[in-house]
Amino acid sequence: MVIDEAARPTEPEIWTVFAHYAPIGRLLIGDTRQLGPHVQSPFALKKGEENPNGFASQQGLSYMGRLESNGFSVTTLTEQNWAVPGISATYNNAFYHIPL
């Protein structure tokens, strides 16, 4: 199973896809440094002691982000063909700190 933009959906959204299919393997393609999950819950947006639900803040972390933060293998592509060099240099210096 290949999931593109895998850093975007919340973890429950990804698990609904996994529940309907029994893939041999999973390939998650995405960028955890770009847009993350869109969270609408007012409880998930609260920080610290204000939040009565201790698990709500996890909604802001995608399944892909959680795997990455727990040491799962990540491959970074070092070539991009979407933007001209002047534009790609701007976001490369701001977010990636590696030559693209």
C-alpha positions, -999 to +999 in steps of 0.1 A: +000+000+000+014+034-009+000+065+009+010+098-006+010+130+017+011+106+047+023+134+070-010+152+065-038+130+080-043+124+117-035+089+130-072+078+133-076+088+096-047+066+086-060+037+107-094+037+089-075+031+056-055+003+072-087-013+086-102-017+051-072-033+034-047-060+043-015-049+025+017-069+024+036-037+032+031+000+037+050+028+020+043+063+035+054+092+014+052+127+028+071+154+045+067+159+083+083+193+080+055+206+057+018+207+066+008+185+094-026+172+104-055+197+104-070+195+139-104+211+146-111+198+181-110+226+207-097+200+232-068+191+210-058+227+206-056+234+243-022+231+260-011+217+293-034+215+324-063+233+306-069+201+287-090+174+305-081+148+278-045+137+281-046+122+246-061+151+227-027+167+220-016+136+200-040+146+173-015+172+161+010+145+153+005+124+122+011+086+121+041+092+099+055+118+123+051+094+153+069+067+134+097+090+125+100+104+161+103+068+174+132+059+152+116+042+122+136+043+090+133+075+070+147+082+036+151+118+025+151+126-012+179+150-021+167+160-056+137+181-064+124+192-097+093+212-086+108+247-080+134+268-097+167+269-077+161+304-063+128+294-047+140+259-036+170+275-019+147+296+003+127+267+018+157+244+018+177+268+040+146+274+063+136+238+068+160+211+056+196+224+059+208+199+033+215+206-004+186+197-027 
